[in-house]
Amino acid sequence: MDLRAMRYFVAIVDHGSLTRAAEVVCVAQPALSQQLAALEAELGVPLVHRGAKGVKPTEAGKTLYRHARTILKQVEIAGADVRVAGADVSGAVAIGLPTTAAAAFGMALIRAVRERYPRVRLQLFESMSGYISELLNNNRLDFAILFRDTPSRAVEPEPLASESLYLIGNPPGAATGASRRRAAKSEGEPTIALKALDGVPLVLPSGSQGLREVVERSFAKAGITLDVVADLDSLPFLLASVREGLACTVLPASSVAEPDTAMPRRLIVPELRRTLSLCWPRALPRTAAAEAVADILREIVAARIAEGGSLKAPPPLRPAALE
């Protein structure tokens, strides 16, 4: 098994098609099929399932895929380190950002990297944290921002900040409209007891997301019923469901624009918090470029917290008035 065979196999899995993979690696499809067959014969196990809709890796194939990506990444890093020794920081840096984190400081990161390290090429993947975790576990990313603080065999988290969680929407029996606004003005930030959420219909991200884990753990510890009526791995759908009165949700303040009568927010007490961490894959070495970009992210998060204690994105700049 050589590097070329690994590259071919990774391309097959990435594209799910021998035809497309052959185009990407510039090899005739029959030759690529022969390479795959030779690899399976060498290892003594089938590596892919072949079907009408393309190919998918077997369990053995998934294992080889993870190792092959790690090895190829290490070879790429070694070459880059040799080429740029003593030169400016350069190279590609692949980063995963959950949707809320991308909204909060994605553009600030892009601007800062362009200004400080023009020879660094960012590859940003924005999605829900479950998909970002999958990319990280498969060594597709140099690092990711995730809402987790527990290490694993594959990931080493570096906590950066934490946020309080709010109930978004009106639970049954809660004050609404003018009475709620008067209460907010007279008593400060509205709150709601965690136990008051017993059985309240909620829409939440699916079980693979960090926020869902925090909510499930907190409800179980409090001994109350968690009633999830829909698993929505989409921030717009979560907010739309609340706005239409279908259910409430639980989110940090940074995920929601200024509350209105359709989407009031109440701080949950005792506080539920989620931790924002910079997560490194243990299987990959940290390149100089990745460390430089991570330093910028640390600075941005620290500055955002210092400004207002929230990861919420700053308001857009207004265009200057015409003279």
C-alpha positions as CSV (number, residue, x, y, z in Angstrom):
1,M,0.0,0.0,0.0
2,D,1.6,3.2,-1.2
3,L,0.7,6.9,-1.1
4,R,-0.8,6.8,-4.5
5,A,-3.1,4.0,-3.6
6,M,-4.2,6.0,-0.5
7,R,-4.9,9.1,-2.5
8,Y,-7.0,7.1,-5.0
9,F,-9.0,5.5,-2.2
10,V,-9.6,8.8,-0.4
11,A,-10.8,10.3,-3.6
12,I,-13.2,7.4,-4.2
13,V,-14.7,7.8,-0.7
14,D,-14.9,11.6,-0.9
15,H,-16.8,11.6,-4.2
16,G,-18.8,8.3,-3.8
17,S,-18.2,7.5,-7.4
18,L,-15.4,5.8,-9.3
19,T,-16.2,7.9,-12.4
20,R,-15.9,11.2,-10.5
21,A,-12.9,10.1,-8.5
22,A,-11.1,9.1,-11.7
23,E,-11.7,12.5,-13.1
24,V,-10.4,14.2,-10.0
25,V,-7.2,12.2,-9.8
26,C,-6.7,12.2,-13.6
27,V,-6.7,8.4,-14.0
28,A,-8.8,6.2,-16.4
29,Q,-11.7,4.6,-14.5
30,P,-10.7,1.0,-15.4
31,A,-7.2,1.7,-14.0
32,L,-8.7,3.2,-10.8
33,S,-11.0,0.1,-10.4
34,Q,-7.9,-2.1,-10.8
35,Q,-6.1,-0.1,-8.1
36,L,-9.1,-0.5,-5.7
37,A,-9.3,-4.2,-6.4
38,A,-5.6,-4.6,-5.8
39,L,-5.9,-2.7,-2.5
40,E,-8.8,-4.9,-1.4
41,A,-6.8,-8.0,-2.3
42,E,-3.7,-6.8,-0.4
43,L,-5.7,-6.1,2.8
44,G,-8.0,-9.2,2.4
45,V,-11.3,-7.3,3.0
46,P,-13.8,-5.4,0.9
47,L,-13.4,-1.7,1.3
48,V,-16.5,-0.4,-0.5
49,H,-20.1,-1.3,-1.2
50,R,-20.8,-0.9,-4.9
51,G,-24.4,0.0,-5.9
52,A,-26.5,1.8,-8.5
53,K,-26.0,5.1,-6.7
54,G,-22.3,4.8,-6.4
55,V,-19.9,3.4,-3.8
56,K,-19.9,3.7,0.0
57,P,-17.1,2.6,2.4
58,T,-17.5,-0.6,4.4
59,E,-16.5,-0.5,8.1
60,A,-13.0,-1.6,7.0
61,G,-13.1,1.1,4.4
62,K,-14.0,3.7,6.9
63,T,-11.1,2.7,9.1
64,L,-8.6,2.8,6.2
65,Y,-10.1,6.2,5.1
66,R,-9.3,7.7,8.5
67,H,-5.8,6.4,8.5
68,A,-5.2,7.3,4.9
69,R,-6.3,10.9,5.4
70,T,-4.0,11.2,8.5
71,I,-1.0,9.8,6.6
72,L,-1.6,12.0,3.6
73,K,-2.1,15.1,5.8
74,Q,1.2,14.4,7.6
75,V,3.0,14.0,4.2
76,E,1.5,17.3,3.1
77,I,2.5,19.0,6.3
78,A,6.1,17.7,6.1
79,G,6.5,19.0,2.6
80,A,5.0,22.4,3.5
81,D,7.3,22.7,6.6
82,V,10.4,22.0,4.5
83,R,9.4,24.4,1.7
84,V,8.6,27.3,4.0
85,A,11.3,26.8,6.6
86,G,12.5,30.3,7.5
87,A,9.8,31.9,5.2
88,D,6.5,33.6,6.0
89,V,3.7,31.5,7.4
90,S,1.8,29.9,4.6
91,G,-0.3,26.9,3.6
92,A,-3.9,25.7,3.7
93,V,-5.8,25.7,7.1
94,A,-9.1,23.8,7.2
95,I,-11.4,25.0,10.0
96,G,-14.9,23.9,11.1
97,L,-17.3,26.5,12.5
98,P,-20.8,25.9,13.9
99,T,-23.4,28.3,12.4
100,T,-23.7,30.5,15.5
101,A,-19.9,30.7,15.8
102,A,-19.5,31.6,12.1
103,A,-22.1,34.4,12.5
104,A,-20.3,35.7,15.5
105,F,-16.7,35.9,14.3
106,G,-16.3,34.2,10.9
107,M,-15.8,37.4,8.9
108,A,-13.5,38.9,11.6
109,L,-11.3,35.8,11.2
110,I,-11.2,36.0,7.4
111,R,-10.2,39.7,7.5
112,A,-7.5,39.2,10.2
113,V,-6.0,36.2,8.4
114,R,-5.9,38.1,5.1
115,E,-4.2,41.1,6.8
116,R,-1.6,39.2,8.8
117,Y,-1.0,36.1,6.8
118,P,-1.7,36.7,3.1
119,R,-0.1,33.4,2.2
120,V,-2.4,31.3,4.3
121,R,-5.4,29.9,2.5
122,L,-8.4,29.4,4.7
123,Q,-10.9,26.6,4.1
124,L,-14.0,27.2,6.2
125,F,-16.7,24.6,6.8
126,E,-19.9,26.0,8.4
127,S,-22.5,23.6,9.6
128,M,-24.2,22.3,12.7
129,S,-21.7,21.0,15.3
130,G,-22.6,17.3,14.7
131,Y,-21.3,17.5,11.1
132,I,-18.3,19.5,12.1
133,S,-17.4,16.8,14.7
134,E,-17.6,14.2,12.1
135,L,-15.2,16.1,9.8
136,L,-12.9,16.5,12.8
137,N,-13.0,12.8,13.7
138,N,-12.2,11.9,10.1
139,N,-9.1,14.2,10.2
140,R,-10.6,16.5,7.5
141,L,-9.9,19.6,9.6
142,D,-6.9,21.2,11.2
143,F,-9.1,22.3,14.1
144,A,-12.7,23.3,14.8
145,I,-14.7,25.5,17.1
146,L,-17.2,23.3,19.0
147,F,-19.4,23.7,22.0
148,R,-17.9,21.0,24.1
149,D,-15.4,20.8,27.0
150,T,-14.8,17.1,27.4
151,P,-11.8,15.4,25.7
152,S,-11.9,12.2,23.8
153,R,-9.4,9.8,22.2
154,A,-9.8,11.7,18.9
155,V,-10.2,15.3,20.1
156,E,-8.4,17.6,22.5
157,P,-10.6,20.6,23.4
158,E,-9.2,24.0,24.6
159,P,-11.9,26.0,26.3
160,L,-12.2,29.6,25.1
161,A,-15.4,31.0,26.6
162,S,-18.9,30.0,27.9
163,E,-22.4,31.3,27.4
164,S,-25.6,31.2,29.3
165,L,-28.6,29.5,27.8
166,Y,-32.0,31.1,27.4
167,L,-35.5,29.8,26.9
168,I,-36.7,31.3,23.6
169,G,-40.5,31.7,23.2
170,N,-43.5,31.7,25.4
171,P,-44.1,28.5,27.5
172,P,-47.7,27.7,28.5
173,G,-48.9,30.0,31.2
174,A,-46.1,32.6,30.8
175,A,-46.7,36.3,30.8
176,T,-47.0,37.7,27.3
177,G,-47.3,41.0,25.5
178,A,-47.5,44.2,27.4
179,S,-47.5,42.5,30.9
180,R,-44.2,40.7,30.0
181,R,-42.6,43.9,28.8
182,R,-43.6,45.8,32.0
183,A,-42.2,43.0,34.1
184,A,-38.9,43.0,32.2
185,K,-38.6,46.8,32.7
186,S,-39.3,46.6,36.4
187,E,-37.3,43.5,37.3
188,G,-34.4,43.5,34.8
189,E,-33.7,40.5,32.6
190,P,-36.5,38.0,32.6
191,T,-35.7,34.6,34.0
192,I,-37.4,31.2,34.2
193,A,-36.7,28.3,36.6
194,L,-35.4,25.2,35.0
195,K,-38.1,23.1,36.8
196,A,-40.7,25.3,35.1
197,L,-39.7,23.7,31.8
198,D,-40.9,20.3,32.9
199,G,-42.9,19.0,29.9
200,V,-42.7,22.2,27.9
201,P,-42.7,21.4,24.1
202,L,-39.3,22.2,22.7
203,V,-37.6,22.2,19.3
204,L,-33.8,21.5,19.7
205,P,-30.8,20.5,17.6
206,S,-30.4,16.7,17.4
207,G,-28.6,14.6,19.9
208,S,-25.2,14.9,18.2
209,Q,-25.0,18.6,18.9
210,G,-23.2,20.1,22.0
211,L,-26.2,22.2,23.0
212,R,-28.5,19.2,23.0
213,E,-26.1,17.4,25.3
214,V,-26.1,20.3,27.8
215,V,-29.9,20.4,27.8
216,E,-30.4,16.7,28.2
217,R,-27.9,16.5,31.0
218,S,-29.4,19.4,32.9
219,F,-33.0,18.1,32.6
220,A,-31.9,14.6,33.7
221,K,-30.1,16.1,36.7
222,A,-33.1,18.2,37.7
223,G,-35.4,15.1,37.3
224,I,-37.8,16.8,34.9
225,T,-39.3,15.7,31.6
226,L,-37.6,16.8,28.3
227,D,-40.3,17.0,25.7
228,V,-38.7,17.4,22.3
229,V,-41.3,17.7,19.6
230,A,-38.8,18.1,16.7
231,D,-35.1,17.7,16.1
232,L,-34.0,20.6,13.9
233,D,-30.4,21.0,12.9
234,S,-31.0,24.4,11.5
235,L,-30.9,27.7,13.4
236,P,-33.4,29.4,11.0
237,F,-35.9,26.5,11.5
238,L,-35.5,26.6,15.2
239,L,-36.3,30.3,15.3
240,A,-39.1,30.1,12.8
241,S,-40.8,27.4,14.9
242,V,-40.7,29.6,17.9
243,R,-41.9,32.6,16.0
244,E,-44.9,30.7,14.7
245,G,-45.7,29.5,18.3
246,L,-45.1,25.8,17.5
247,A,-42.8,25.3,20.5
248,C,-40.0,27.0,22.5
249,T,-36.3,26.4,22.1
250,V,-33.1,26.8,24.2
251,L,-30.3,28.9,22.7
252,P,-27.6,31.4,23.8
253,A,-28.2,35.1,23.4
254,S,-25.7,35.2,20.6
255,S,-28.0,33.0,18.4
256,V,-31.0,35.4,18.6
257,A,-31.5,38.9,17.4
258,E,-33.0,41.4,19.8
259,P,-36.1,39.7,21.3
260,D,-39.6,40.7,20.3
261,T,-43.1,39.8,21.4
262,A,-43.0,36.7,19.1
263,M,-39.6,35.5,20.4
264,P,-39.1,36.6,24.0
265,R,-36.1,35.2,25.8
266,R,-35.7,34.3,29.5
267,L,-32.5,33.3,31.3
268,I,-32.8,29.8,32.6
269,V,-32.0,29.5,36.4
270,P,-30.0,27.9,37.8
271,E,-27.9,28.8,34.8
272,L,-27.3,26.4,31.9
273,R,-24.1,27.1,30.1
274,R,-22.3,25.8,27.1
275,T,-18.6,26.0,26.6
276,L,-17.0,27.1,23.4
277,S,-13.7,25.3,22.7
278,L,-11.0,25.2,20.1
279,C,-10.8,21.5,19.3
280,W,-7.7,19.8,17.8
281,P,-7.6,16.3,16.3
282,R,-5.1,14.3,18.2
283,A,-4.0,12.3,15.2
284,L,-2.7,15.3,13.2
285,P,0.3,17.5,14.0
286,R,-0.3,21.2,14.4
287,T,1.1,23.2,11.5
288,A,2.6,26.7,11.9
289,A,-0.2,28.1,9.8
290,A,-2.9,26.4,11.9
291,E,-1.3,27.6,15.1
292,A,-1.2,31.2,13.7
293,V,-4.9,31.1,12.7
294,A,-5.8,29.6,16.1
295,D,-4.0,32.5,17.8
296,I,-6.2,35.0,15.8
297,L,-9.3,33.1,16.9
298,R,-8.3,33.2,20.5
299,E,-7.8,37.0,20.2
300,I,-11.2,37.5,18.5
301,V,-13.1,35.5,21.1
302,A,-11.4,37.2,24.0
303,A,-12.1,40.6,22.5
304,R,-15.8,39.8,21.8
305,I,-16.3,38.6,25.4
306,A,-14.5,41.7,26.8
307,E,-16.8,43.9,24.8
308,G,-20.1,42.6,26.1
309,G,-19.8,39.2,27.6
310,S,-21.4,37.6,24.6
311,L,-20.3,35.9,21.4
312,K,-23.1,37.7,19.6
313,A,-22.0,39.2,16.2
314,P,-21.6,43.0,16.2
315,P,-24.2,45.0,14.3
316,P,-23.3,45.8,10.7
317,L,-21.7,49.1,10.0
318,R,-24.0,51.8,8.6
319,P,-22.9,53.4,5.3
320,A,-21.6,56.9,5.7
321,A,-24.1,59.6,4.9
322,L,-23.7,61.2,1.5
323,E,-22.2,64.7,1.6
